[in-house]
């Protein structure tokens, strides 16, 4: 019973943040006719207002909202690009906030450039090691291969989460030093909508950390595959 409870708590800690983000985004995704435009239209308007030369907005795949600092594209998912909701305008402004950061070459942008590739490399190396262990076990008869696999997987995923935590100030700045002041001072939202927009911006800031935590659940799938291979 204690083991089951521990597993449930662990799953909540790992997957809970992502469930919270989905809940917040969905809660405030109700279409509002009072808003003058969609997320995509607001993004284009802000790009022009802040004179972000060379930056453009475009529609991308669902749940893939991000700013591509290489192609200089504010990429928004269909529900954000075409949406006329608090979630749509908050997320769109958050991504434009990233565009402003990189256009101005703010020091904080070094966090993404330096640590996001590192997180990806750590994950790839971890996966490579995990899938090579069955072969090593078969050739060299290494004992406790499954335990070693779990250790490597956990350390790799924890390292990826830690790296995302390091990048969190960049996301927080885009939400609360860029997007929120823009929306309030520009009168894009009224006072009654501020609390909801803050919730969405907070969720947007934690998106990558939550995704990194959820990726840890992939470890169990890897372990199942490896156990089968070892047997």
C-alpha positions in Angstrom: 0.0 0.0 0.0 2.8 2.4 0.9 4.6 1.6 -2.4 1.4 2.3 -4.4 0.9 5.6 -2.5 4.5 6.6 -3.2 4.1 5.9 -6.9 0.9 7.9 -7.0 2.5 10.8 -5.3 5.5 10.6 -7.5 3.3 10.6 -10.6 1.4 13.6 -9.3 4.7 15.5 -8.7 6.0 14.7 -12.1 2.8 15.0 -14.2 0.8 17.4 -12.0 2.4 20.6 -13.3 1.5 19.7 -16.9 -2.1 18.9 -15.9 -2.2 22.3 -14.1 -1.0 24.1 -17.2 -3.5 22.4 -19.4 -6.3 23.2 -17.0 -5.3 26.9 -16.8 -5.0 27.2 -20.6 -8.4 25.5 -21.2 -10.2 27.4 -18.4 -9.3 30.8 -20.0 -9.7 29.7 -23.7 -13.4 30.8 -23.9 -13.9 33.0 -27.0 -14.6 36.6 -26.0 -16.3 38.8 -28.6 -15.2 41.9 -26.6 -11.5 41.3 -27.6 -10.7 43.3 -30.7 -8.5 40.6 -32.3 -7.0 37.1 -32.3 -3.7 36.0 -30.8 -2.1 36.1 -34.2 -3.4 39.6 -35.0 -2.2 40.8 -31.6 1.2 39.3 -32.3 1.5 41.1 -35.6 0.4 44.3 -34.1 3.0 44.1 -31.3 5.7 43.1 -33.7 5.0 46.3 -35.6 4.6 48.4 -32.5 7.9 47.4 -31.0 9.6 47.6 -34.5 10.9 44.1 -34.4 12.3 44.2 -37.9 12.6 40.8 -39.6 10.3 39.1 -37.0 7.1 37.5 -38.3 4.3 35.5 -36.7 2.9 32.3 -38.2 0.7 29.4 -37.4 2.3 26.1 -36.3 1.3 22.7 -34.9 -1.0 22.4 -31.9 0.6 22.9 -28.5 3.8 24.1 -30.1 3.8 27.8 -29.3 7.3 29.2 -29.2 9.6 31.9 -30.5 12.3 30.6 -33.0 15.2 33.0 -32.5 17.0 31.5 -35.5 14.2 32.0 -38.1 12.9 35.0 -36.2 9.4 33.5 -36.1 6.7 33.8 -33.4 5.1 30.4 -33.9 1.6 30.0 -32.5 -0.7 27.0 -32.4 -4.0 27.2 -34.2 -6.0 27.8 -31.0 -3.7 30.7 -30.1 -3.2 32.1 -33.6 -6.9 32.1 -34.4 -8.3 32.3 -30.9 -10.0 35.4 -29.4 -9.6 34.4 -25.7 -7.5 35.5 -22.7 -5.3 32.4 -23.2 -4.8 33.3 -26.9 -3.7 36.9 -26.3 -1.6 36.1 -23.2 0.3 33.2 -24.9 0.8 35.3 -28.1 2.1 38.2 -26.0 4.4 35.9 -24.1 6.0 34.7 -27.3 6.3 38.2 -28.6 8.0 38.9 -25.2 10.7 36.4 -26.3 11.0 38.1 -29.6 11.6 41.4 -27.8 14.3 39.7 -25.6 16.2 38.3 -28.6 15.8 41.4 -30.8 17.2 43.6 -28.0 19.9 41.0 -27.4 19.2 41.0 -23.7 21.8 39.1 -21.5 19.1 36.8 -20.3 18.7 35.2 -23.8 22.1 33.5 -23.2 20.3 31.1 -20.9 18.3 29.5 -23.7 21.3 29.5 -26.2 23.6 27.9 -23.6 21.4 25.5 -21.7 18.6 24.3 -24.0 21.0 22.6 -26.3 22.7 21.1 -23.2 19.4 19.7 -22.0 18.8 18.0 -25.4 22.3 16.6 -25.5 22.0 15.2 -22.0 18.7 13.5 -22.9 20.1 12.0 -26.1 23.2 10.7 -24.3 21.0 9.2 -21.6 18.8 7.5 -24.2 21.9 6.2 -26.0 23.3 4.7 -22.8 20.0 3.2 -21.8 19.6 1.4 -25.1 23.2 0.2 -25.2 23.0 -1.6 -21.8 21.2 -4.7 -23.1 24.0 -5.2 -25.6 26.7 -4.6 -22.9 24.9 -7.1 -20.7 24.8 -9.8 -23.4 28.4 -9.4 -24.3 30.1 -8.7 -20.9 27.5 -10.3 -18.5 27.3 -7.1 -16.5 25.3 -7.7 -13.3 22.5 -5.4 -12.1 22.0 -4.0 -15.6 18.4 -3.0 -14.9 19.5 -1.1 -11.8 22.2 0.7 -13.7 19.7 1.5 -16.4 17.3 3.1 -13.9 20.1 5.1 -12.3 21.3 6.5 -15.7 17.8 7.2 -16.8 16.8 9.0 -13.6 20.0 11.0 -13.5 19.6 12.0 -17.2 16.0 13.1 -16.7 16.8 15.0 -13.5 19.6 16.8 -15.3 17.2 17.8 -18.1 14.7 19.1 -15.5 17.5 21.0 -13.8 18.6 22.6 -17.0 15.0 23.8 -17.7 14.9 25.3 -14.2 18.0 27.3 -15.1 16.2 28.7 -18.2 13.1 29.5 -16.2 14.1 33.2 -15.6 14.0 33.7 -19.3 10.4 32.5 -19.4 9.4 34.4 -16.3 10.8 37.6 -17.8 8.8 37.1 -21.1 5.6 36.6 -19.0 5.9 39.2 -16.2 8.4 41.8 -17.4 7.3 41.9 -21.0 3.8 40.4 -21.7 1.9 41.5 -18.6 3.0 45.2 -18.7 2.3 45.3 -22.4 -1.2 43.9 -21.9 -2.1 46.2 -19.0 -0.4 49.4 -20.1 -1.7 49.0 -23.7 -5.3 48.5 -22.3 -5.6 45.2 -24.2 -7.2 43.7 -21.0 -9.3 45.3 -18.3 -8.7 45.1 -14.6 -11.2 42.2 -14.1 -9.2 40.1 -16.6 -5.8 40.7 -15.0 -5.9 37.8 -12.6 -6.9 35.3 -15.3 -4.1 36.6 -17.6 -1.5 36.3 -14.8 -2.5 32.7 -14.4 -2.1 32.0 -18.1 1.3 33.8 -18.2 2.4 31.9 -15.1 1.5 28.6 -16.8 3.3 29.7 -20.0 6.4 30.4 -18.0 6.4 26.9 -16.5 5.6 25.0 -19.7 9.1 23.8 -20.5 9.8 22.8 -16.9 6.5 20.8 -16.8 7.4 19.1 -20.1 10.8 18.1 -18.7 9.2 16.6 -15.6 6.6 14.7 -17.7 9.5 13.3 -19.8 10.7 11.5 -16.7 7.7 9.2 -17.1 9.3 8.0 -20.3 11.9 6.3 -18.1 9.4 3.6 -17.2 8.7 2.8 -20.8 12.5 2.5 -21.4 12.9 0.2 -18.5 10.1 -2.1 -19.7 11.7 -2.3 -23.2 15.1 -2.9 -21.6 13.9 -5.7 -19.3 12.4 -7.4 -22.3 15.6 -7.1 -24.2 17.7 -8.4 -21.3 15.4 -11.4 -20.8 
